[in-house]
């Protein structure tokens, strides 16, 4: 007799609600808000109920139906009581199968709207999109536009809001390429469910990915219970609907569906049995008559296996550093004596079915480390197992490795996005228009330049005049030194006595030169950066010079000129003597003259 898929899923969901409603197998930090977005399909409703039944009291869930129209059936509801879970299950029963269209864009957009409205920063936000068809809004041109908009605009918005989308294609006619792209771009995961056996495997996989529950490793259909375990829920896979699963306890007790005490709950389905045991007896338990494939044992305990692994996708050959450690009551286990007795290993199942066993090493403290770099494209399964002799723990993950081509394209896309972000940070530089010509500005600049050049020329003349004065003084000094003794002797012979305070004719040019030097040194320095002020100073100085020159001309123009002509025949003297040295020589010569 052929059993319908709807009936099988209904039985599964009913049993899961009964057995998991009051348990919590996940870590506290992985609380989620999840919106299930599904088409109006009977089989899909059953699968959605199964997932909701796996959530714990700190999670919230909502339900959206989409077909011709998008209808929120239930907004985010805390899954903290049996009544609320029942309310969510009843909400799914309101979904009908009347529609014939599949508007994926509107469905995802509505899920985004619900999560954004009730966003809680301490929770991860998830959308699970289930579809059995292609984008169909009733117009082929509109379908193309919406698909393109979904791939670019909507997925970017989901990424910006840190909302992960897990997608499930339920038929070969689903737009699997689109669903896979959506999940990958938002950090979710894509699955294909073609038979009833796929449903419970996919949803337990999503549950493990989102909640990272504490688990026990299965060894030959057996598992080890230690004293820290408060509760265990076993999922035992069956080879056929007629298989009768049995459970053997360490104390010698045998349990079956028809022979269980009140603290054990047991559900039977065609593909698996689910058994929940509160306060299980310590020791090794055995599952009889199970295929052993994909068996699970979720536990509630204060001794946990923890890892930093959290990826769902990996580039081709991209290495990642895996760290593993144990926690008890929320703190890392650091006792070296205890850690030395723990055997930790990693099982990596490749897409081709081969399984590799890898051994991490203790990097110090409580951390075990291993670097992994997968080079085979496809879906990988990862198991981390800790065997402490008196206890066992397990973590399970699924992730995809991209092809080399996909990895290269993704790398180029990241580089391009990085460059765009860097350019966006920089302020845009506006194109500068050439300034209009202002003749007033041009004239002012011309006058300033001309004035500056004039000031420089005046300074040059002033310096040249000083050099001429120095030349006169030095020539006169040389002549004076040469004839000083002869003149003194001649004066003594003639009985000429030069009284103190009187000036001779030869001393007059010296005093005049000294007066010129002193006058020049009194002249204020010219500030070339302030042309107007500089001009005023030059004019003032010129007036003073004119007055001095007039006085000198009035005293003895002809006499001074005669002396200069007489001294011009003396050989040239190096004019590159620093001004400071000349001043010293003038000062010294004046002293010498006074003494003479």
C-alpha positions, 0 to 999 in steps of 0.5 A: 500500500502506497503511503502519501508524502503528506501523511508521512510528514504530518506524522513526523511533525506531530511527533517532533512537537511532542518530543522537543517542545520543552527542550533546548539543545543549542548554545544560548548565544545562537538565538534566532528570529526566523521567518519561513517563506513558502509557497502554497504547497501541502508537502512544504507546510509539513516540512515547515512545521518540522523545523519550528518544532526543533526551535527552543524557547529563546527563538521566535518564528513567523510564517509567510505564504506566497503564490499569486499574492504574499500573505503574512500568516503569523508575525514573529512569535516567541517559541517559548510555550506549547501554546505558541508552537501550536499557534504557529502550526495552526497558522500554517494550516491556513495556507492554501494551494489555490495559487498558480504563480510564484513571486519570489521577489515579493515573498523575500521582500515581505520577510525582510520587512517583518524581520526589520520591524522586530529586529533584536540585535542580540539575535541572528535573523534568518529567512528560510525560503522554500520553492517548487517553481520558477519566478512567475509574476504572470508576465515574462518581461516582469519576471526578468525584471524581478529576477534581476532586481532580486539578484542585485538590489534585494540581496544587497539589502539583505546583506546590509541588514545581516539577514541570512537566507536558507533556500530549499528547492523542492522539485527539479522545476525549481529555479535552483540556480537563483535559489543557490545564488540568493543563499550564497550572497546572503551567507545562507545555504542551499539544499535540494529536497526531492524525496520525503527522506531528504526533509528530516536530513535537511532540516536537522542540518539547518538546525545544526548550522543555526543552533550548533547544538551539543551532540554525542558522537555515534560509534557503532550505533552507540553513544556514551552518557556522562553525569553532566547530561540532563537529557538526550534526544536520539534520532535513529534512522530506519531502513524500512517502515517495518523496522522496530528500533530498540534501545539498550540502557547501561543498567541492562534495561531494554526499551522499545516503542511498546515498552517504555517508562514514563520518563521516556518519550518515543515516536515512530515514523517510516524513516526514523524513530525519535526518542527523548530520555530525561536524566539518562543513566550513565554509561554506553547506550546501544541502538538496535536495528538502525541503519546507523546512517545519519543517527543523531543524539542531541543533549542538554549539558554543562560540558560543551565542545566549542569551535570557532568554525562558522562558515557555510562557503569556502573558496577553492583552496582557501585555508582556514584555521580551526580552533576547538576547546571544551567549556564547562559551565561557560568557562574553558577547561584548562586543566592540563591533566584532564586535557591530556586524556582527551582525544580530539579529531576531525572527520572531513567527508569530501564530495566524492565520499572519501573521509579524512581523519585529521588530528589537531594539536594543542597550541597551548592553554585549552585550545586545539588547532588545525589548518584546513584547505579544501581543494575539491569543489562541492559539499563537505561534511565536517565532524569534530569529535572529543573522546574523554574516556568518561565523556564524548562530544561532537559538533557537525557542520556542512559547507560548500567549496566553490570551483576555481573559476567561481573563486576567482570571480568572487575574488575579483568581485571583492576587489572591485567592491573594496575599490568602490568602498575606498572611492566612496570614502573619498570626497568627490572633487568637483571640476573647477571652472577656469576663473574669469579674467579680472583686469583689476586683479591683473593690474594690481599684481603687475604693480606689486611685481614692479614695485618689488623689482624696484625695491630690489634695485634700490637695495642693490644701488644702496649696497653698491654705494656702500662698496664705493665708500668702503673702497674709498676708505680702504684706499685712504687707509692704505695711503695713510699707513704708507705716509704716516711716518714721513708726514709725522717727521715733516710736521715735527721738522716744520714745528707743526703741532697738531693739537688734540681735537683739531682735524687735518685735511687728510682726516676729512675724507675718513670722517666723511666715509665713516659718516656715510657708513654710520648713516647707512647702518641706521637705515631700517631694513626693508621688508620685501613682503610688504611693498607699500611699507617698503616704498615708504621706507625707501622714500624716507631714506632717500630724503635723508640721503639728499639732506646729507649730500647737500650738507656735504656739497655745501662744505667741500664738494671740490675738495672731496672730489679731488681727494677721490680722484687722487685715491682712484689710482691706488690698486683695487682692493677685494670688495668681498670682505664681509660687512662686519669685518669692515665695520670692525676695521673702521672702528679700529682705524678710528681708534688708531687715528685718535691715538695718532 
